[in-house]
Amino acid sequence: MEAVMNFLDSIVGKVNGLLWDNILMYVLVLTGVYFTFRLRFIQVRKFGAGMKSLFGNFSLHGGSHGEGLSSFQALTTAIAAQVGTGNIAGAATAIAAGGPGAIFWMWVSAFFGMATIYSEAVLAQHTRVIKDGEVTGGPVYYIKAVFKGKFGKFLAGFFSVAIILALGFMGNMVQSNSIGVSFQNAFGVNPLIVGLCLAAVAAFIFLGGVKRIASFTEKIVPIMACLYIIGCVVILFMCGSSVGTAIKDIFVMAFKPQAVAGGALGITVQKAMRFGVARGLFSNEAGMGSTPHAHATAQVKHPSDQGIIAMMGVFIDTFVILTLTALVIISTGTWNSGLTGSELAQAAFDTGFGSFGKIFIAICMLFFAFTTIIGWYYFGEVNVRHLFGKKAVKVYAVLVILFVVLGSVLKVQLVWDMSDMFNGLMVLPNLIALLASGGVVVSLTKKYEENK
């Protein structure tokens, strides 16, 4: 049995190395560059309109919107999935491995990623359908729209299986484990108790359908974002002039990392780029095919309306929340302490908040990871319906709840690695369909702007 596990671990490691170190990092960025130029820098031209839509549609009680959700509910459901442990642990890992300069490359990838996610949302809106009385959509629908016949069915089926495994099952184990570990460190609570509580609340939300999921995310996402932003800003005020130095380090070390860090750390420009781009895209999910499931459900006048507000999700995830995490870690001087992941983030917040730092991170992890569980569950559910029909949803919900409990107490590195692998595999059919549908996105955008 051990030999089989070692063999599987070796295969998964090689696939991840091929996907994340060699293929996806470049393909995801180049896809963003492609749509940025074809859409004439849509993320710049429509940024003001996106912010206006975001705050104009702000609501904590979205109410009924016929067969779909409000634009704001769709955005918060997407952000619930985007803003997760990656915004704390992911930023810390990128800085520990690639230095402060990694954050600059996170910004670059997110800038181009805004054009990618705009295209995903537009296509999801354009190809959505009404199934079992609910508005539904996502990559499986625009994959089959652009590729007819057996190839389209295969590609859509491949995507569905990958996202169910990557997010619904293994990904949610990762999230619940992050909560369990952080609560054990901060409060000494048994992770199993934490897992059972998470499962109970999650079951209540899951079984209420998309309306209950949206009602939950529209209330919790603004609260969790504000809580975390306030905590970060307080620490940055305490750091004073170190914040300016941190910002300078981000730009200098993006191109000449050794000038600041010293050659002994072994941080190169290539490492800064690799970890910045990879962690940034993994955090904001642009091009991964997950958030289109939420954006497809919004009731808007034109697909581009939701595409514009979808870009705000990447902006909030990377340019606001992830950047604040990075500034706290760099400003407090903990980034080169030898720690990484959530331990590095906790050390940074401990510097400002003392023993309350661990508690603050535990609370934020609860919000961030739990909302991601809700978002990822829903994305998986859409694909379960597509593959197996409505009857399979309850079975899927029960399985996800079991995985949430199991994940809170059991950290098996192979599961974490397999989550990364299936995350990477689901990107491929999504990007193929996106690039093949580039003309459709451009045409819809032109008509939208002409009518405006």
Disulfide bonds with the S-S distance in Angstrom:
none
